[in-house]
Amino acid sequence: MINKIRFVVFSFALTAFSGLSAQNDTTFIANGNPIIKYKYTADPGAMVHDGKVYIYAGHDECPSPKEHYLLNEWCVFSSPDMKTWTEHPVPLKAKDFSWAKGEAWASQVIERDGKFYWYVTVEHKTIPGKSIGVAVSDSPTGPFADARGSALVTNDMTTEYTKIRWDDIDPTVFIDDDGQAYLCWGNTQCYYARLKKNMIELDGPIMPVNLPRFTEAPWIHKRGDWYYLSYASEFPEKICYAMSRSITGPWEYKGILNEIAGNSNTNHQAIIEFKGDWYFIYHNGGINTAGGSFRRSVCIDRLYYNEDGTMKRIQMTTEGVQ
């Protein structure tokens, strides 16, 4: 059976790097980091649902030796044990949003009341700059469809804080213990806003979050009474983090969580608990020979906490999860 799986992966690998979309379920065994070696994947978001881990990642399609970001679609992978993975058919593309020009940048999926909401970064057709859209599905593997018919956040909504066109990127979403949902995002400036229970409308003003040396890629998780806000810092990017007793802050900066990820200027993380263990999911540029900042690859390593609740620095490994 293992040889059959390897043959499927090898056959798929011959075409995947050309940028072809997944059309069928493809199962493979992760052998160290990066966990996906037959195509380039970036900006992982992750979710645990019904005994499985789901990773949602952008598909880096920039052909070697060119160097620019080329992402048209998102991919979804699932695993019951962090070792055996299945890639499912492509559930969503940037142009599935009729108001979007393209560019399938970082995203995250969350479940609420039996539906799955996917918050994504795309380029808007008519409002200059990046925007955040939201798609919905009855299944974690899709297909997903635009939930609004319009952007949830556009660049002109945040000009009070910065004039750049790419500050409205990298959405992360978190549902607190009281049922209130929050959206957090940003580049150079971090923002948050409450979401209505329908998960597709803002419920109040956009608020700034002040974090030292914030670049992008916020991610919120909770453990015990502590909220954690991790994010990419400076450039090339490290992952830093802050802690708070309240999701609305104030946030206390705690330092570096993950160093610069090999051969990649960007660093983008998801943090999840699965079957009692914590995991740090990120990307690097580690696939030989054409990997790099524009052809990135998803990796997974364990995450550990100190007795005071702070997180221990991530040890990035070639071996990955054992």
Disulfide bonds with the S-S distance in Angstrom:
none
